[in-house]
Amino acid sequence: MNSKDTRTQFLNFFKGKEHKIVPSAPMVIKDDPTLLFTNAGMNQFKEYFLGISQSKNSRVVDTQKCLRVSGKHNDLEEVGKDTYHHTMFEMLGNWSFGDYFKEEAITWAWELLTEVFNIDKDSLYVSVFEGSNDADKLELDTEAFKLWKNIVPEDRIIMGNKKDNFWEMGDQGPCGPCSEIHVDIRSKEEKAKVSGASLVNQDHPQVVEIWNLVFMQYNRKADGSLESLPAKHVDTGMGFERLCMVLQGVQSNYDTDIFMPLIREIEVITNSEYGKNEENDIAIRVISDHIRAVAFSIADGQLPSNTGAGYVIRRILRRAVRYGFTFLDTKEPFMFRLVNVLTKSLGDAYPELKEQKQLIENVIKEEENSFLKTLDQGLVLLDTIIKNTKGKTVDGGKAFELYDTFGFPIDLTALILSEKGYQLDEAGFDEAMQQQKNRSKSASVVSKQDWEILHEDNEQEFVGYDMLDVEVKITKYRKIVSKKDGTQFQLVFNLTPFYAEGGGQVGDKGYLEDSHGDVVYIIDTKKENNEIIHFAKNLPKHLGESFKAVVDKKQRSRTEANHTATHLLHQALREVLGKHVEQKGSSVHSKYLRFDFSHFSKMTAEELREVENFVNARIEGHLQLQEQRNVPMKVAIDDGAMALFGEKYGDAVRTIRFGQSIELCGGTHVKNTADIWQFKIKSEGAVAAGIRRIEAITGDAVKDFHIDNDMLLTKIKDVLGNTQDPVKSVSGLQEENSNLKKQVAELLKDKAKNLKGDLLSELKEVNGIQFLAKKIDLDASGIKDLSFEMGNQKDNLFLLFGSEQNGKALLSCYISKELVASKNLNAGTIVRELGKYIQGGGGGQPFFATAGGKNPGGIDEALTMAESYIK
């Protein structure tokens, strides 16, 4: 059975059991501060498990794309080394929200596996929670045990401990016992020798967990205690890749039709063969796995970057590139060439891959190029570390600095050291790594108390589209403490006018006021598990009373102007640049807006003017807001509304229209485009391959911009002697400056010619090399001319010149080409290494290179060290 049919049969089986098929949520999470990525199928349903809201469907089924590379669930280092762990994977799941429980979940799971998928019953083992003797004092899950005993022989039921058979969402929240189903795909001979039961949960590659049935019946409180949930839920997760392995009769997930097309393409690209060499096989598995994780993340709107989720994606991609570089001898970008195969394989199930194919390829190729340059730089720096190492053990702290600052992989460091007869101080590296982790963990730890319930309220209402102040009651609150923000309080109201951060728009600020005149300021508003959370530095004195909740009107108005401007900007870009333009991210604040979009080249000044004029024309056109709420998704799309990739939409959506601009949007907007006043682009630049970014301002910020420009122009005129035509005056100064530069250049050439004779007489011979290291008073251009003129007159020349210009240090190295070849000298390497003495860096060609730095005091030391390269 191929993978497409397997996925379809799973969904249809539960559809026949009255489950609603729901689409996969985006893998990149945008509205949950506790997670970067969807790491389990239950993530998108957390609000139902927590009792915050109720699902319209009590039974659902889906296949969810997941990523497990950070936090508690982190499989990254296992990927490639075994045959069944992945970074990105599909999780098949069926769900019950307060409907059926253990009996149906267990019975249907067995029916599907053995009667629909026809898996041999004798190859399956099940586990149940054995209970615990710790503070929870939980008993054996007798209900699950009895249900399984009616289905399978008792010797196939395994007692599982808390680690394996008690599932928890986190330190707090819903949890409960689980029952796992394991499959033994070993040969008959192996099964006869060793019982499969003894290999369950022992990390055996052919005895693996295939399905986990979680029975959520408890809530873990902040103090660690458990309480029963008011409603019991079923949360199941089956590894799609593992299921395909079993159904396709192979011994590895990577031998299925999910991965084999990728593996075959990798073999072609890298001129390698899978199945012949373990190191190569690991590399190929890593690459075939990682390309899926990176491609899906980019399709969901998460580009590689240096922070947060973007850093994780960059790390995954670089890990794959490094494996290709080290083990498959691939020194050119190659990952982007796999996107086409991936799209053909999974594009039907996940159309976002097709839609974003060109973008995915562009971003990956640029990232590959960037990292390959980093690897080259790291190799030079590693050579310097080796040269400065006494003995044969390289300091772990230095290796960590190379890893942390330059992204140079530690296993590649260890491999190169081994080849050169050195070893790595692994303990020192691990210590440096742990210290960094401790610093990071300490900075990010947030302690949360349990919610204190004041009023029972099953559904919070947002009224902020229509009102900025309203009477509210606090339904619950809790205290949170973090190193970054100190002590804060999270408040939930029965209804609220405060907009929670989302869709790129910043959360509202404002205040609460009680009948006694006491005020508590709301410093931020966010959404967690589909619940609007208000942040305050302190609690109101009279918690049980009613309060007047007031949104900061000025900030909201400015934010609304910027948000509406992003919609108009999106429309303008598609009109001016073409329909290929799609929004790839936005950030809407009260002071500015930032808009990321797909486009292949830098925008011209004329295009920027056209876009600016287009938006301002709509502002001057006084377009009225046309808003529709609770519109069926299909109706909105058919009406022309734009949906953004990577965003999660419900069955009913809200549409925002200004003239011909219509988008799905949950944010707040001006009532009329005239309220924006004016739109001004401040900058346009690249974010990644095929992604551009515009930063712009509206309203009061534009007024301030014009005022600042007027003041600047007045100052310029004043400096130019109150000229009436500052442009003409500046042009005159530029022409005069150009002429003076030419005169100075001629004088410096004369100075260099006079200096050349003196310097030639100062050359000394070292090991057959004409050597000179000296500080001189010339600029970079003069030193270069002087060096090459001396090189024309002398063979076997090695020069290092130092110079101080405008408080900055300069080092220039010239090496005759015959020395570069015969002595294996490299001017670029030398100036990079000597650059540390002037607190700078540089590079160039093997025969001539320069380095700049901010410490002129280090020039003499660098000149002194130069001779060591030829001795």
Protein Blocks (a to p, Z undefined) as FASTA:
>chain_A
ZZklmmmmmmmmmmmnopacdddddfbdckbckbfbdcbfklmmmmmmnomaccfblbdc
dddddddfehjbdcklmgojammbcfbdcddddddehiacfkmmmmmmmmmmmmmnopaf
klpccdddebjabfnopacdfklmmmmmmmmcfklpccddfklmcccfblbdcddddddd
dddfbdfklmmmpcfklmgonlpaklccfbdcdddfbdcdfkopacddfbdcddddddfk
lmmmmmnopabfklpmklmmmmmmmmmmnopaehiamklmmmmmmmmmmmmmmmmmmmno
pacdfehjllmmmmmmmmmmmmmmmmnopabdfklmmmmmmmmmmmmmmmmlmmmmmmmm
mmmmmmmmmmmmmmmmmmmmmmmmmmmpgcjbdcfklmmmmmmmnopafklmmmmmmmno
pacdfklmmmmmmmmmmmmmmmmpccddddddfbdcfbdcdfklmpcbdcdddfbdcddd
dfklopadddddfbdfbdceeehiacdddddddfkopacddfbdcdeehiacdddfbdcf
blmbccdddddfklmmmmmmmmmmmmmmmmmmmmmnopkbccfbdcddfkbccdddddfb
dcdfklmmmmmmmmmmmmmnopacdddehiafklmmmnopacdehiacdfbdcdddehjb
ccddfbdcdfbfklnopacdfbdcdfbghiacddddehjlmmmmmmmmmmmmmmmmmmno
opablmlmmmmmmmmmmmmmmmmmmmmmmmmmmmmmmmmmmpcceehiacddddddddfk
lmmmmmmmmmmmpghiacdddddeehiacddddddfklmmmnopafklmmmmmmmmnopa
ddddfkbccdddfblklmmmmmmmmmmmmZZ
